[in-house]
């Protein structure tokens, strides 16, 4: 009886998420109109099982924009510099790594030639860490980097040592110690191969999903394997054609608003959850605003977090955050790159181009304004870059916020974490998208038998 009722409510028809939700709402109404017996049978359904059955019947191919194309790929044999220049030029956050020669047709499983997903921000942080080691070792800074390296090389191109020295003298200091120049001139950094170091700065293992897979499968992958993005593979071409990112998964979950099983979780206050903060043993990761920028960048790399909160030293109040994606500014701003060891985090946050945008236009827009309910578009499913809110305007939450409100804030800000604050704006914890997805992906935590007003009202 129980399984038959669940099947009747959820139905076996594979449809899009919104269509499926509407069908479930109609089934609820029809069964409730059958009288007390029907209502009792609906109450007997375990919300955890019902939510699982609902997600399991949402096929990936029903999501608008999932068949987007134009995915950028990085070859495992490319150098770090080549890969970073490619991602920067194409304006993408990351890409799959292919371990077969260009033009080769691989007949075996897709996992035989895709070895992982890498992101540009982590590659920048890795390079900055290497700069701190290699520069002192070589005792080089600025123009001397170019001179020492070039004068010591063999004159295989026929220009000779004198020609190289003369050429170096004509190159400005700016052109010789910006990020790109150091990347190519310091030994064992820019010339390193992607395949040899991909594990150091990848988003996660290559765990493909297919158009016939369900939303349930996607949620489980993103929550259990700490993936930032899951690649979508065309089974006919055996190639990656798109991505489901954590952000896209959150948008899909928000489209479930109004479904009683979803609302019974999303309408709870944050204080009712036992979130695991993204932190090392002994406390939360943070940096004071008067510390050098290099300290914040080092924390991002050391603790493998996407954002480190910035605190005011006197009050310990949250005043901003520095994100992995913000390291990209150093590729474009020569002066900031040069001053990364001296400039304070506070000054770096003010130099953020996004801080020049009118806060009224940039501050957390609502999902309605984002038209999240209309479609999860190809732009969302791709790894393309987007405009982030200013570093001085991080996503924050308080214990009385509902889970759904936090989800909407994260989606509007294109952020993967919200900082929990007390009434003095002091940091008390961190909530990540993964923490939230886990609440909706099985095995769901044990829930009380009674679901309160939300479930009663839905019946």
C-alpha positions as CSV (number, residue, x, y, z in Angstrom):
1,X,0.0,0.0,0.0
2,X,2.8,2.4,1.0
3,X,4.8,1.9,-2.3
4,X,1.6,2.2,-4.4
5,X,0.7,5.5,-2.8
6,X,4.2,6.8,-3.4
7,X,4.1,5.8,-7.0
8,X,0.7,7.4,-7.4
9,X,1.8,10.7,-5.9
10,X,5.2,11.0,-7.7
11,X,4.1,9.1,-10.9
12,X,6.5,7.3,-13.2
13,X,6.4,9.8,-16.1
14,X,9.8,11.4,-16.7
15,X,9.2,15.2,-17.1
16,X,11.0,18.5,-16.5
17,X,11.3,19.6,-12.9
18,X,8.6,22.2,-12.9
19,X,6.2,20.0,-14.8
20,X,6.8,17.2,-12.4
21,X,6.2,19.5,-9.4
22,X,2.9,20.6,-10.9
23,X,1.9,17.0,-11.4
24,X,2.7,16.1,-7.8
25,X,0.7,19.1,-6.5
26,X,-2.3,17.9,-8.6
27,X,-1.9,14.4,-7.3
28,X,-1.9,15.7,-3.7
29,X,-5.0,17.6,-4.3
30,X,-6.8,14.7,-6.0
31,X,-5.9,12.2,-3.2
32,X,-6.8,14.7,-0.5
33,X,-10.2,15.2,-2.0
34,X,-10.8,11.4,-1.5
35,X,-11.4,12.1,2.1
36,X,-9.8,11.2,5.4
37,X,-8.4,7.9,4.1
38,X,-6.5,9.6,1.3
39,X,-5.2,12.3,3.7
40,X,-4.0,9.6,6.2
41,X,-2.2,7.7,3.4
42,X,-0.4,10.9,2.3
43,X,0.6,11.6,5.9
44,X,2.0,8.0,6.2
45,X,4.5,8.7,3.4
46,X,8.0,9.3,4.6
47,X,9.2,12.6,3.2
48,X,12.7,11.3,2.8
49,X,11.5,8.5,0.5
50,X,9.1,10.8,-1.4
51,X,11.8,13.4,-2.0
52,X,14.2,10.7,-3.3
53,X,11.5,9.3,-5.6
54,X,10.8,12.8,-6.9
55,X,14.4,13.6,-7.7
56,X,14.9,10.2,-9.3
57,X,12.3,10.9,-11.8
58,X,13.8,14.2,-13.1
59,X,16.0,13.2,-16.1
60,X,19.0,15.4,-16.9
61,X,18.0,15.7,-20.5
62,X,14.9,17.6,-19.4
63,X,16.9,20.5,-18.1
64,X,17.0,23.5,-20.5
65,X,20.5,24.3,-21.8
66,X,22.0,21.0,-20.9
67,X,23.1,20.3,-24.5
68,X,25.3,23.4,-24.6
69,X,28.5,23.1,-26.6
70,X,31.9,24.7,-27.0
71,X,33.6,23.2,-24.0
72,X,37.2,24.1,-23.7
73,X,39.6,21.2,-23.1
74,X,43.1,21.2,-21.8
75,X,45.7,18.6,-22.9
76,X,47.6,16.8,-20.1
77,X,50.8,17.4,-22.1
78,X,50.4,21.1,-22.2
79,X,52.5,23.3,-19.9
80,X,50.9,25.1,-17.0
81,X,51.5,28.4,-18.7
82,X,49.8,27.2,-21.9
83,X,46.8,25.9,-20.0
84,X,46.4,29.1,-18.0
85,X,46.7,31.3,-21.0
86,X,44.1,29.2,-22.8
87,X,41.6,29.5,-19.9
88,X,42.3,33.2,-19.4
89,X,41.9,33.9,-23.1
90,X,38.6,31.9,-23.4
91,X,37.4,33.6,-20.2
92,X,36.4,30.3,-18.4
93,X,36.9,29.2,-14.8
94,X,37.9,25.6,-15.6
95,X,38.1,22.8,-18.1
96,X,38.4,19.0,-18.4
97,X,41.9,17.6,-18.8
98,X,42.3,15.2,-21.8
99,X,45.2,12.6,-21.8
100,X,45.2,11.6,-25.4
101,X,46.8,13.4,-28.4
102,X,44.6,15.9,-30.3
103,X,42.5,14.3,-33.0
104,X,42.7,10.8,-31.5
105,X,39.4,8.9,-31.4
106,X,39.1,6.8,-28.3
107,X,36.6,3.9,-28.4
108,X,36.8,2.9,-24.8
109,X,35.1,4.5,-21.8
110,X,35.2,8.2,-21.5
111,X,37.2,7.9,-18.3
112,X,40.0,6.4,-20.3
113,X,40.9,9.8,-21.8
114,X,39.5,12.4,-19.4
115,X,41.6,12.5,-16.3
116,X,40.1,15.3,-14.2
117,X,38.8,18.9,-14.0
118,X,41.1,21.9,-13.3
119,X,40.2,25.4,-12.4
120,X,42.1,28.6,-13.2
121,X,42.0,30.1,-9.7
122,X,43.7,27.2,-8.1
123,X,46.4,27.2,-10.8
124,X,47.1,30.9,-10.1
125,X,47.4,30.2,-6.4
126,X,49.8,27.3,-7.0
127,X,51.9,29.5,-9.2
128,X,52.0,32.2,-6.5
129,X,53.1,29.6,-4.0
130,X,55.9,28.5,-6.3
131,X,57.0,32.1,-6.9
132,X,57.6,32.5,-3.2
133,X,60.0,29.5,-3.2
134,X,61.7,30.0,-6.6
135,X,62.3,33.7,-6.5
136,X,64.5,33.7,-3.4
137,X,66.3,30.6,-4.5
138,X,67.2,32.3,-7.8
139,X,67.8,35.6,-6.1
140,X,66.0,37.4,-8.9
141,X,63.4,40.1,-9.0
142,X,62.1,42.2,-11.8
143,X,64.4,42.8,-14.9
144,X,67.0,40.5,-13.4
145,X,64.7,37.6,-13.9
146,X,64.9,38.1,-17.7
147,X,68.6,38.9,-17.8
148,X,69.8,35.9,-15.7
149,X,67.6,33.4,-17.5
150,X,68.3,34.7,-21.0
151,X,72.1,35.2,-20.5
152,X,72.5,31.7,-19.2
153,X,70.7,30.0,-22.1
154,X,72.5,28.6,-25.1
155,X,72.3,30.8,-28.2
156,X,70.5,28.2,-30.2
157,X,68.6,30.9,-32.2
158,X,71.8,32.6,-33.4
159,X,71.3,35.9,-31.7
160,X,74.3,35.3,-29.2
161,X,74.8,36.5,-25.7
162,X,75.3,40.1,-26.6
163,X,72.2,40.2,-28.7
164,X,70.1,38.8,-25.8
165,X,71.6,41.3,-23.3
166,X,70.8,44.2,-25.6
167,X,67.3,43.0,-26.2
168,X,66.8,42.6,-22.4
169,X,67.9,46.2,-21.8
170,X,65.1,47.4,-24.1
171,X,62.4,45.5,-22.2
172,X,60.6,47.5,-19.6
173,X,60.6,46.4,-16.0
174,X,56.8,46.1,-16.2
175,X,57.1,43.6,-18.9
176,X,59.6,41.4,-17.1
177,X,58.1,40.9,-13.6
178,X,54.4,40.8,-14.1
179,X,52.7,37.5,-13.4
180,X,53.0,36.1,-16.9
181,X,56.6,36.9,-17.3
182,X,57.6,35.3,-14.0
183,X,55.5,32.3,-14.9
184,X,57.5,31.7,-18.1
185,X,60.9,32.6,-16.8
186,X,61.2,30.9,-13.4
187,X,62.4,27.3,-13.7
188,X,59.9,24.4,-13.1
189,X,56.8,26.6,-12.9
190,X,55.3,27.6,-16.3
191,X,57.1,24.7,-18.1
192,X,55.5,22.1,-15.8
193,X,53.0,19.8,-17.4
194,X,49.4,19.9,-16.6
195,X,49.1,16.1,-16.4
196,X,51.9,15.9,-13.8
197,X,50.4,18.5,-11.5
198,X,46.6,18.4,-12.2
199,X,45.9,16.7,-8.8
200,X,47.3,19.8,-7.1
201,X,44.8,22.2,-8.5
202,X,41.8,20.2,-9.7
203,X,38.2,20.6,-8.8
204,X,37.8,16.9,-8.3
205,X,38.0,13.5,-10.0
206,X,36.4,13.0,-13.4
207,X,33.0,11.5,-12.6
208,X,30.8,11.9,-15.7
209,X,27.1,12.2,-15.8
210,X,24.9,11.4,-18.8
211,X,21.6,12.9,-20.2
212,X,19.6,9.9,-19.0
213,X,20.9,10.3,-15.4
214,X,18.6,11.8,-12.8
215,X,18.7,14.9,-10.6
216,X,19.1,12.5,-7.7
217,X,22.3,11.1,-9.2
218,X,23.6,14.6,-9.7
219,X,22.9,15.7,-6.1
220,X,24.6,12.6,-4.8
221,X,27.7,13.2,-6.9
222,X,28.1,16.9,-5.9
223,X,27.5,16.2,-2.2
224,X,29.3,13.0,-1.6
225,X,32.4,13.6,-3.7
226,X,33.0,17.3,-3.0
227,X,32.8,18.2,-6.7
228,X,32.5,21.8,-7.8
229,X,31.2,20.6,-11.2
230,X,30.1,17.4,-12.8
231,X,30.9,17.0,-16.6
232,X,28.0,16.0,-18.8
233,X,29.0,13.5,-21.5
234,X,27.4,12.9,-24.9
235,X,27.2,9.1,-25.1
236,X,27.4,9.1,-28.9
237,X,30.4,11.4,-29.2
238,X,32.0,10.3,-25.9
239,X,32.9,13.9,-25.2
240,X,32.1,16.5,-22.5
241,X,29.4,18.8,-23.8
242,X,28.5,20.7,-20.7
243,X,28.6,20.8,-16.9
244,X,26.3,20.8,-13.9
245,X,27.9,23.1,-11.4
246,X,27.1,23.4,-7.7
247,X,25.4,26.7,-8.6
248,X,23.2,25.1,-11.2
249,X,22.2,22.3,-8.8
250,X,21.2,24.9,-6.3
251,X,19.0,26.7,-8.9
252,X,17.4,23.3,-9.7
253,X,16.7,22.8,-6.0
254,X,15.1,26.2,-5.6
255,X,12.7,25.4,-8.4
256,X,11.3,22.7,-6.0
257,X,10.0,25.4,-3.7
258,X,6.3,24.7,-2.9
259,X,6.8,21.0,-2.9
260,X,5.9,19.9,0.7
261,X,8.8,17.6,1.1
262,X,11.2,20.2,0.0
263,X,9.6,23.0,2.0
264,X,9.7,20.9,5.2
265,X,13.5,21.1,4.9
266,X,14.1,24.5,3.3
267,X,11.8,26.4,5.7
268,X,13.8,25.4,8.7
269,X,16.0,27.9,10.4
270,X,19.8,27.4,10.1
271,X,20.0,26.9,13.9
272,X,18.2,23.6,13.4
273,X,21.0,22.1,11.2
274,X,24.3,20.6,12.2
275,X,26.4,22.1,9.5
276,X,30.1,21.1,9.2
277,X,32.1,24.3,8.8
278,X,34.8,24.3,6.1
279,X,37.6,24.7,8.5
280,X,40.9,23.1,9.7
281,X,41.1,21.5,13.2
282,X,41.1,24.1,15.9
283,X,39.0,26.9,14.3
284,X,37.8,28.8,11.3
285,X,40.1,30.0,8.6
286,X,40.3,33.8,8.5
287,X,42.7,36.7,7.9
288,X,42.8,40.2,9.4
289,X,42.3,43.1,7.0
290,X,45.7,44.6,8.0
291,X,47.7,41.5,6.9
292,X,49.5,41.4,3.6
293,X,47.6,40.1,0.6
294,X,50.0,37.2,0.2
295,X,48.8,35.8,3.6
296,X,45.2,35.6,2.4
297,X,46.2,34.0,-0.9
298,X,48.4,31.5,1.0
299,X,45.4,30.6,3.3
300,X,43.2,29.9,0.2
301,X,45.8,27.5,-1.1
302,X,46.8,25.9,2.2
303,X,43.3,25.1,3.4
304,X,41.8,24.5,-0.1
305,X,38.9,26.8,0.5
306,X,37.3,29.0,-2.2
307,X,37.0,32.1,0.1
308,X,38.7,33.2,3.2
309,X,36.8,35.7,5.5
310,X,38.4,39.0,6.3
311,X,38.1,40.4,9.8
312,X,38.6,43.8,11.4
313,X,41.4,43.3,14.0
314,X,39.9,45.5,16.7
315,X,36.4,44.1,16.7
316,X,36.7,40.8,14.9
317,X,33.8,41.9,12.8
318,X,33.5,40.5,9.2
319,X,34.4,43.2,6.7
320,X,34.8,41.1,3.5
321,X,36.4,38.0,2.0
322,X,39.1,37.1,-0.6
323,X,38.1,34.4,-3.0
324,X,40.1,32.1,-5.2
325,X,38.5,33.7,-8.2
326,X,39.9,37.1,-7.0
327,X,43.4,35.9,-7.7
328,X,42.7,36.5,-11.3
329,X,43.0,40.3,-10.7
330,X,46.7,39.8,-10.3
331,X,47.0,38.6,-13.9
332,X,45.7,41.9,-15.1
333,X,47.0,44.4,-12.6
334,X,50.8,44.6,-12.7
335,X,51.0,47.0,-9.7
336,X,48.9,44.8,-7.4
337,X,50.9,41.7,-8.4
338,X,54.2,43.5,-7.6
339,X,52.8,44.7,-4.3
340,X,51.2,41.4,-3.2
341,X,53.7,41.0,-0.3
342,X,53.2,44.5,1.0
343,X,49.7,45.7,0.1
344,X,47.1,44.9,2.8
345,X,44.1,42.8,2.3
346,X,41.9,45.9,3.0
347,X,43.5,47.8,0.1
348,X,43.2,44.8,-2.2
349,X,39.5,44.5,-1.5
350,X,39.1,48.2,-2.4
351,X,41.0,47.7,-5.7
352,X,38.5,45.0,-6.7
353,X,36.8,46.2,-10.0
354,X,33.5,45.0,-8.7
355,X,33.7,47.5,-5.8
356,X,33.2,50.3,-8.3
357,X,29.8,49.0,-9.3
358,X,26.8,50.7,-7.7
359,X,25.9,48.5,-4.6
360,X,22.2,49.0,-5.3
361,X,22.7,47.3,-8.7
362,X,25.1,44.6,-7.5
363,X,23.9,43.6,-4.0
364,X,22.2,40.1,-3.8
365,X,19.5,40.1,-6.4
366,X,16.5,37.9,-5.8
367,X,16.0,34.7,-7.8
368,X,13.0,36.4,-9.4
369,X,15.2,39.1,-10.9
370,X,17.6,36.4,-12.0
371,X,14.7,34.5,-13.6
372,X,16.0,31.3,-12.1
373,X,12.6,29.7,-12.4
374,X,12.4,30.3,-16.1
375,X,15.3,28.0,-17.1
376,X,18.7,26.8,-16.0
377,X,20.4,28.1,-19.1
378,X,23.5,27.0,-20.9
379,X,25.4,29.9,-19.4
380,X,24.8,28.5,-16.0
381,X,25.7,25.0,-16.9
382,X,29.0,26.1,-18.5
383,X,32.1,27.0,-16.6
384,X,32.1,30.5,-18.1
385,X,33.1,33.3,-15.8
386,X,30.7,35.8,-14.4
387,X,30.7,39.0,-12.4
388,X,31.1,38.4,-8.7
389,X,29.9,40.8,-6.0
390,X,32.6,43.0,-4.4
391,X,34.9,41.3,-2.0
392,X,33.6,43.8,0.7
393,X,30.1,42.4,0.2
394,X,30.2,38.6,1.1
395,X,27.2,36.5,1.6
396,X,26.2,36.3,5.2
397,X,23.6,34.5,7.3
398,X,22.3,34.5,10.9
399,X,21.0,31.6,12.8
400,X,17.3,32.7,12.3
401,X,17.6,32.7,8.5
402,X,15.8,29.9,6.8
403,X,17.8,27.4,4.6
404,X,15.9,28.6,1.5
405,X,16.8,32.3,2.2
406,X,20.5,31.3,2.4
407,X,20.1,29.3,-0.9
408,X,18.7,32.3,-2.6
409,X,21.5,34.6,-1.4
410,X,24.1,32.2,-2.6
411,X,22.6,31.8,-6.1
412,X,22.1,35.6,-6.5
413,X,25.7,36.3,-5.5
414,X,27.1,33.3,-7.5
415,X,28.9,32.3,-4.3
416,X,29.5,28.8,-2.9
417,X,29.5,29.8,0.8
418,X,27.8,32.0,3.3
419,X,29.5,33.2,6.5
420,X,27.5,32.7,9.7
421,X,27.5,35.8,11.9
422,X,26.3,36.7,15.4
423,X,24.5,39.9,16.3
424,X,27.9,41.7,16.4
425,X,28.9,40.6,12.9
426,X,31.5,38.2,14.4
427,X,32.2,35.0,12.5
428,X,30.6,31.9,14.0
429,X,30.7,29.4,11.1
430,X,30.6,28.8,7.3
431,X,27.8,27.2,5.2
432,X,28.8,25.8,1.8
433,X,26.6,24.8,-1.1
434,X,27.8,21.2,-0.5
435,X,26.5,21.5,3.1
436,X,23.1,22.5,1.7
437,X,22.9,19.9,-1.1
438,X,23.6,17.2,1.5
439,X,20.3,18.1,3.2
440,X,18.3,17.2,0.1
441,X,20.3,14.2,-1.2
442,X,20.0,10.7,0.4
443,X,20.6,9.4,2.8
444,X,18.6,12.3,4.3
445,X,18.9,12.7,8.0
446,X,16.2,11.3,10.3
447,X,13.3,13.6,10.5
448,X,10.5,13.9,13.0
449,X,7.3,12.0,12.3
450,X,5.4,15.3,12.4
451,X,6.4,17.9,9.8
452,X,4.6,20.9,11.3
453,X,2.4,23.4,9.6
454,X,4.1,23.2,6.2
455,X,3.2,19.6,5.7
456,X,-0.3,20.0,7.3
457,X,-1.0,23.0,5.1
458,X,0.1,21.1,2.0
459,X,-2.4,18.4,2.7
